Amino acid sequence: MILPWRWREVYCAYTMRDKELVFETLEKAGIRYDYSVTGSTDPGRAREGFSGLSFQHAAELRVFVRPGDHEQALYLVRRALREAGEGE
């Protein structure tokens, strides 16, 4: 279970490429992470409908790390995404 005082969000991904890059980066650094997925199968999202929502963004993955690892994880993830050409 992801509790706000035990985990901090590092990244929100919409594509499998981003997901794999973030997971790989955190695993190489030895940083423990957890994640949650919401999407078209989520009852809350289904009730809202998909009007104006691109199918690329139909599933949302949020990646969390422990508060002590947050700054290092954020730096590593941003650097990896920038090097992959997907920087913010």
VMD Tcl script that builds the backbone (N, CA, C; Angstrom):
set m [mol new atoms 264]
animate dup $m
set s [atomselect $m all]
$s set {name element resname resid chain x y z} {
  {N N MET 1 A 0.836 -1.174 0.000}
  {CA C MET 1 A 0.000 0.000 0.000}
  {C C MET 1 A 0.890 1.250 0.000}
  {N N ILE 2 A 0.543 2.211 -0.822}
  {CA C ILE 2 A 1.334 3.427 -0.924}
  {C C ILE 2 A 0.750 4.474 0.026}
  {N N LEU 3 A 1.452 4.703 1.118}
  {CA C LEU 3 A 1.022 5.692 2.097}
  {C C LEU 3 A 1.841 6.961 1.912}
  {N N PRO 4 A 1.206 8.131 1.934}
  {CA C PRO 4 A 1.912 9.380 1.605}
  {C C PRO 4 A 3.114 9.690 2.491}
  {N N TRP 5 A 3.127 9.239 3.730}
  {CA C TRP 5 A 4.258 9.530 4.597}
  {C C TRP 5 A 5.388 8.518 4.442}
  {N N ARG 6 A 5.148 7.437 3.696}
  {CA C ARG 6 A 6.187 6.428 3.488}
  {C C ARG 6 A 6.749 6.431 2.078}
  {N N TRP 7 A 6.055 7.091 1.133}
  {CA C TRP 7 A 6.472 7.099 -0.259}
  {C C TRP 7 A 6.292 8.491 -0.845}
  {N N ARG 8 A 7.164 8.862 -1.785}
  {CA C ARG 8 A 7.035 10.138 -2.494}
  {C C ARG 8 A 7.079 9.872 -3.988}
  {N N GLU 9 A 6.237 10.580 -4.732}
  {CA C GLU 9 A 6.157 10.366 -6.177}
  {C C GLU 9 A 7.389 10.916 -6.877}
  {N N VAL 10 A 7.916 10.131 -7.811}
  {CA C VAL 10 A 9.083 10.521 -8.586}
  {C C VAL 10 A 8.695 10.862 -10.017}
  {N N TYR 11 A 7.778 10.074 -10.588}
  {CA C TYR 11 A 7.468 10.272 -11.998}
  {C C TYR 11 A 6.087 9.716 -12.321}
  {N N CYS 12 A 5.447 10.326 -13.291}
  {CA C CYS 12 A 4.169 9.863 -13.813}
  {C C CYS 12 A 4.388 9.560 -15.291}
  {N N ALA 13 A 4.244 8.305 -15.692}
  {CA C ALA 13 A 4.525 7.887 -17.066}
  {C C ALA 13 A 3.244 7.448 -17.765}
  {N N TYR 14 A 3.245 7.613 -19.068}
  {CA C TYR 14 A 2.103 7.202 -19.874}
  {C C TYR 14 A 2.455 6.148 -20.916}
  {N N THR 15 A 3.732 5.967 -21.214}
  {CA C THR 15 A 4.126 5.009 -22.236}
  {C C THR 15 A 4.985 3.908 -21.622}
  {N N MET 16 A 4.992 2.760 -22.269}
  {CA C MET 16 A 5.793 1.636 -21.790}
  {C C MET 16 A 7.282 1.960 -21.845}
  {N N ARG 17 A 7.718 2.739 -22.840}
  {CA C ARG 17 A 9.129 3.101 -22.948}
  {C C ARG 17 A 9.563 3.908 -21.726}
  {N N ASP 18 A 8.738 4.869 -21.321}
  {CA C ASP 18 A 9.059 5.665 -20.135}
  {C C ASP 18 A 9.080 4.794 -18.890}
  {N N LYS 19 A 8.116 3.903 -18.786}
  {CA C LYS 19 A 8.044 3.010 -17.623}
  {C C LYS 19 A 9.309 2.175 -17.510}
  {N N GLU 20 A 9.708 1.562 -18.597}
  {CA C GLU 20 A 10.900 0.722 -18.579}
  {C C GLU 20 A 12.151 1.529 -18.249}
  {N N LEU 21 A 12.260 2.726 -18.779}
  {CA C LEU 21 A 13.418 3.575 -18.519}
  {C C LEU 21 A 13.493 3.964 -17.046}
  {N N VAL 22 A 12.365 4.344 -16.466}
  {CA C VAL 22 A 12.330 4.740 -15.056}
  {C C VAL 22 A 12.644 3.547 -14.160}
  {N N PHE 23 A 12.016 2.404 -14.411}
  {CA C PHE 23 A 12.273 1.212 -13.592}
  {C C PHE 23 A 13.729 0.789 -13.687}
  {N N GLU 24 A 14.273 0.772 -14.891}
  {CA C GLU 24 A 15.665 0.371 -15.096}
  {C C GLU 24 A 16.623 1.316 -14.376}
  {N N THR 25 A 16.365 2.607 -14.451}
  {CA C THR 25 A 17.217 3.599 -13.797}
  {C C THR 25 A 17.234 3.410 -12.287}
  {N N LEU 26 A 16.064 3.215 -11.697}
  {CA C LEU 26 A 15.977 3.037 -10.246}
  {C C LEU 26 A 16.602 1.712 -9.811}
  {N N GLU 27 A 16.414 0.665 -10.585}
  {CA C GLU 27 A 17.006 -0.634 -10.245}
  {C C GLU 27 A 18.527 -0.589 -10.307}
  {N N LYS 28 A 19.085 0.078 -11.321}
  {CA C LYS 28 A 20.550 0.198 -11.424}
  {C C LYS 28 A 21.133 0.930 -10.225}
  {N N ALA 29 A 20.396 1.922 -9.708}
  {CA C ALA 29 A 20.873 2.695 -8.560}
  {C C ALA 29 A 20.590 1.993 -7.237}
  {N N GLY 30 A 19.870 0.891 -7.273}
  {CA C GLY 30 A 19.547 0.169 -6.048}
  {C C GLY 30 A 18.494 0.867 -5.211}
  {N N ILE 31 A 17.644 1.648 -5.836}
  {CA C ILE 31 A 16.604 2.385 -5.130}
  {C C ILE 31 A 15.310 1.582 -5.177}
  {N N ARG 32 A 14.758 1.330 -4.000}
  {CA C ARG 32 A 13.498 0.594 -3.891}
  {C C ARG 32 A 12.360 1.497 -4.356}
  {N N TYR 33 A 11.446 0.944 -5.148}
  {CA C TYR 33 A 10.325 1.732 -5.654}
  {C C TYR 33 A 9.040 0.920 -5.640}
  {N N ASP 34 A 7.949 1.631 -5.763}
  {CA C ASP 34 A 6.632 1.023 -5.895}
  {C C ASP 34 A 5.892 1.829 -6.949}
  {N N TYR 35 A 4.791 1.322 -7.433}
  {CA C TYR 35 A 4.065 2.047 -8.462}
  {C C TYR 35 A 2.574 1.740 -8.380}
  {N N SER 36 A 1.784 2.615 -8.981}
  {CA C SER 36 A 0.349 2.388 -9.103}
  {C C SER 36 A -0.054 2.702 -10.535}
  {N N VAL 37 A -1.076 2.004 -11.001}
  {CA C VAL 37 A -1.556 2.192 -12.368}
  {C C VAL 37 A -3.048 2.485 -12.326}
  {N N THR 38 A -3.453 3.528 -13.019}
  {CA C THR 38 A -4.865 3.796 -13.234}
  {C C THR 38 A -5.074 3.896 -14.725}
  {N N GLY 39 A -6.225 3.507 -15.168}
  {CA C GLY 39 A -6.446 3.549 -16.609}
  {C C GLY 39 A -7.861 3.221 -16.990}
  {N N SER 40 A -8.004 2.735 -18.195}
  {CA C SER 40 A -9.332 2.499 -18.737}
  {C C SER 40 A -10.097 1.431 -17.969}
  {N N THR 41 A -9.406 0.584 -17.227}
  {CA C THR 41 A -10.091 -0.444 -16.452}
  {C C THR 41 A -10.427 0.045 -15.045}
  {N N ASP 42 A -9.971 1.232 -14.693}
  {CA C ASP 42 A -10.258 1.807 -13.387}
  {C C ASP 42 A -11.709 2.286 -13.363}
  {N N PRO 43 A -12.528 1.824 -12.416}
  {CA C PRO 43 A -13.939 2.219 -12.395}
  {C C PRO 43 A -14.145 3.738 -12.328}
  {N N GLY 44 A -13.302 4.439 -11.622}
  {CA C GLY 44 A -13.426 5.893 -11.541}
  {C C GLY 44 A -13.227 6.556 -12.890}
  {N N ARG 45 A -12.257 6.102 -13.638}
  {CA C ARG 45 A -11.990 6.652 -14.969}
  {C C ARG 45 A -13.100 6.282 -15.953}
  {N N ALA 46 A -13.621 5.071 -15.827}
  {CA C ALA 46 A -14.669 4.629 -16.757}
  {C C ALA 46 A -15.922 5.487 -16.598}
  {N N ARG 47 A -16.239 5.863 -15.370}
  {CA C ARG 47 A -17.409 6.717 -15.138}
  {C C ARG 47 A -17.215 8.100 -15.738}
  {N N GLU 48 A -15.978 8.613 -15.704}
  {CA C GLU 48 A -15.703 9.949 -16.238}
  {C C GLU 48 A -15.798 9.969 -17.754}
  {N N GLY 49 A -15.568 8.849 -18.389}
  {CA C GLY 49 A -15.598 8.783 -19.849}
  {C C GLY 49 A -14.259 9.188 -20.434}
  {N N PHE 50 A -14.133 9.063 -21.742}
  {CA C PHE 50 A -12.868 9.332 -22.405}
  {C C PHE 50 A -12.973 10.452 -23.428}
  {N N SER 51 A -13.968 11.285 -23.311}
  {CA C SER 51 A -14.135 12.384 -24.253}
  {C C SER 51 A -12.920 13.302 -24.221}
  {N N GLY 52 A -12.256 13.431 -25.347}
  {CA C GLY 52 A -11.097 14.314 -25.439}
  {C C GLY 52 A -9.809 13.716 -24.911}
  {N N LEU 53 A -9.824 12.479 -24.439}
  {CA C LEU 53 A -8.635 11.829 -23.886}
  {C C LEU 53 A -7.983 10.977 -24.957}
  {N N SER 54 A -6.698 11.209 -25.196}
  {CA C SER 54 A -6.010 10.385 -26.185}
  {C C SER 54 A -5.784 8.991 -25.601}
  {N N PHE 55 A -5.813 7.984 -26.435}
  {CA C PHE 55 A -5.631 6.624 -25.951}
  {C C PHE 55 A -4.215 6.402 -25.427}
  {N N GLN 56 A -3.252 7.220 -25.875}
  {CA C GLN 56 A -1.890 7.109 -25.363}
  {C C GLN 56 A -1.864 7.436 -23.869}
  {N N HIS 57 A -2.772 8.292 -23.425}
  {CA C HIS 57 A -2.810 8.707 -22.033}
  {C C HIS 57 A -3.928 8.013 -21.250}
  {N N ALA 58 A -4.477 6.935 -21.788}
  {CA C ALA 58 A -5.571 6.238 -21.125}
  {C C ALA 58 A -5.098 5.498 -19.874}
  {N N ALA 59 A -3.831 5.107 -19.826}
  {CA C ALA 59 A -3.284 4.444 -18.648}
  {C C ALA 59 A -2.183 5.330 -18.061}
  {N N GLU 60 A -2.231 5.507 -16.761}
  {CA C GLU 60 A -1.280 6.387 -16.086}
  {C C GLU 60 A -0.532 5.577 -15.028}
  {N N LEU 61 A 0.786 5.626 -15.069}
  {CA C LEU 61 A 1.623 4.911 -14.122}
  {C C LEU 61 A 2.346 5.941 -13.252}
  {N N ARG 62 A 2.202 5.819 -11.945}
  {CA C ARG 62 A 2.897 6.709 -11.012}
  {C C ARG 62 A 3.934 5.885 -10.250}
  {N N VAL 63 A 5.162 6.409 -10.201}
  {CA C VAL 63 A 6.277 5.704 -9.568}
  {C C VAL 63 A 6.627 6.433 -8.267}
  {N N PHE 64 A 6.776 5.656 -7.199}
  {CA C PHE 64 A 7.049 6.199 -5.868}
  {C C PHE 64 A 8.330 5.605 -5.287}
  {N N VAL 65 A 9.040 6.403 -4.474}
  {CA C VAL 65 A 10.228 5.939 -3.755}
  {C C VAL 65 A 10.129 6.384 -2.302}
  {N N ARG 66 A 11.000 5.845 -1.484}
  {CA C ARG 66 A 11.048 6.247 -0.072}
  {C C ARG 66 A 11.523 7.702 0.031}
  {N N PRO 67 A 11.058 8.444 1.047}
  {CA C PRO 67 A 11.449 9.853 1.181}
  {C C PRO 67 A 12.960 10.074 1.224}
  {N N GLY 68 A 13.713 9.172 1.820}
  {CA C GLY 68 A 15.164 9.317 1.892}
  {C C GLY 68 A 15.864 9.191 0.546}
  {N N ASP 69 A 15.224 8.535 -0.405}
  {CA C ASP 69 A 15.794 8.338 -1.743}
  {C C ASP 69 A 15.216 9.301 -2.772}
  {N N HIS 70 A 14.294 10.152 -2.363}
  {CA C HIS 70 A 13.541 10.968 -3.315}
  {C C HIS 70 A 14.428 11.878 -4.160}
  {N N GLU 71 A 15.316 12.644 -3.548}
  {CA C GLU 71 A 16.139 13.589 -4.313}
  {C C GLU 71 A 17.057 12.866 -5.300}
  {N N GLN 72 A 17.708 11.809 -4.854}
  {CA C GLN 72 A 18.595 11.064 -5.746}
  {C C GLN 72 A 17.799 10.427 -6.882}
  {N N ALA 73 A 16.658 9.835 -6.574}
  {CA C ALA 73 A 15.830 9.195 -7.595}
  {C C ALA 73 A 15.322 10.214 -8.606}
  {N N LEU 74 A 14.891 11.369 -8.124}
  {CA C LEU 74 A 14.403 12.418 -9.012}
  {C C LEU 74 A 15.497 12.876 -9.966}
  {N N TYR 75 A 16.699 13.069 -9.441}
  {CA C TYR 75 A 17.835 13.467 -10.273}
  {C C TYR 75 A 18.145 12.406 -11.330}
  {N N LEU 76 A 18.225 11.143 -10.908}
  {CA C LEU 76 A 18.572 10.066 -11.837}
  {C C LEU 76 A 17.516 9.879 -12.931}
  {N N VAL 77 A 16.247 9.943 -12.538}
  {CA C VAL 77 A 15.167 9.762 -13.515}
  {C C VAL 77 A 15.155 10.906 -14.517}
  {N N ARG 78 A 15.278 12.127 -14.035}
  {CA C ARG 78 A 15.293 13.278 -14.950}
  {C C ARG 78 A 16.479 13.220 -15.903}
  {N N ARG 79 A 17.641 12.826 -15.381}
  {CA C ARG 79 A 18.824 12.725 -16.236}
  {C C ARG 79 A 18.642 11.637 -17.302}
  {N N ALA 80 A 18.107 10.488 -16.895}
  {CA C ALA 80 A 17.888 9.392 -17.842}
  {C C ALA 80 A 16.897 9.802 -18.932}
  {N N LEU 81 A 15.832 10.491 -18.558}
  {CA C LEU 81 A 14.845 10.933 -19.541}
  {C C LEU 81 A 15.420 11.991 -20.479}
  {N N ARG 82 A 16.233 12.888 -19.931}
  {CA C ARG 82 A 16.868 13.919 -20.763}
  {C C ARG 82 A 17.816 13.272 -21.775}
  {N N GLU 83 A 18.587 12.294 -21.327}
  {CA C GLU 83 A 19.520 11.602 -22.216}
  {C C GLU 83 A 18.766 10.791 -23.280}
  {N N ALA 84 A 17.582 10.329 -22.946}
  {CA C ALA 84 A 16.778 9.578 -23.911}
  {C C ALA 84 A 15.978 10.504 -24.836}
  {N N GLY 85 A 16.081 11.807 -24.607}
  {CA C GLY 85 A 15.367 12.760 -25.457}
  {C C GLY 85 A 13.941 12.999 -25.057}
  {N N GLU 86 A 13.572 12.606 -23.823}
  {CA C GLU 86 A 12.203 12.767 -23.368}
  {C C GLU 86 A 12.126 13.722 -22.168}
  {N N GLY 87 A 13.067 14.628 -22.008}
  {CA C GLY 87 A 13.100 15.517 -20.853}
  {C C GLY 87 A 11.889 16.391 -20.745}
  {N N GLU 88 A 11.658 16.860 -19.531}
  {CA C GLU 88 A 10.492 17.695 -19.254}
  {C C GLU 88 A 10.693 19.098 -19.755}
}
mol reanalyze $m
mol bondsrecalc $m
mol representation Tube
mol addrep $m
